[in-house]
Amino acid sequence: MYKKIYIYFGLLVFLIAQPLMFYDVKASSTIFLGMLAPMAMSYINILIISKLTKEKGPLVTFSFNVMQFVIKTIFLCAITYIGVKVIGLNFKVFVPTLCFTWFIFHVLEGFYTNSLIK
């Protein structure tokens, strides 16, 4: 069930942002970078968590979950820098979009990990 959420969200974001690219590149970049990047990072973490749970057990999975919070925070800071400084996106729109998407998928990862550990 959790992996389907990632697939549907990714498709929805892509279908919204791709046509928008022809009209407003900044808005499209905000959607791609602010929503698709944290979702992709979270999906990769879900795959790693699934593999770790099957191969190493719940204790290693819990340790990875704590460590990946720090990694995702560094990733969030890097994406913020790229979006605001390099691409020049409006930080008043980009940063809340990025943080909200990151938070939602981080909570979803927590529920997924909890369901695996139980």
Phi, psi and omega in degrees: 000316184295321182292331177294326178300318179296316181295313180294319179294317178298317177295318180297314179297317180296317181292333177278315188282326184297308178293331180294337181299330180285339183256318183214102184294323181295317179294320178295319178294324176298317180290313180298307185284325184277339182240316185285323181295311179292329178293318179294317178298318180294321179295320176298318178297322177299317179296318179294318179298319178298315181294316180297321180296318181289322187266324188247339179103175187289331182293317178293322178298317178297317178298317178296321181297321177292315181294320183290340174298317178293317180298316180292330176292318175297318177299317179298318178295320179294317178295322177298315179298313180298314182294316186275311185276315186280307183276332178084035179284157178291114185293336179291337178256317186293312184296314176297324177296313180297312183293319180295315179296316179300315182297314181300314182285334175292319176296319178298320176298320178298315177296320180296314180296320178298320179292329177286320183290325180291000000 
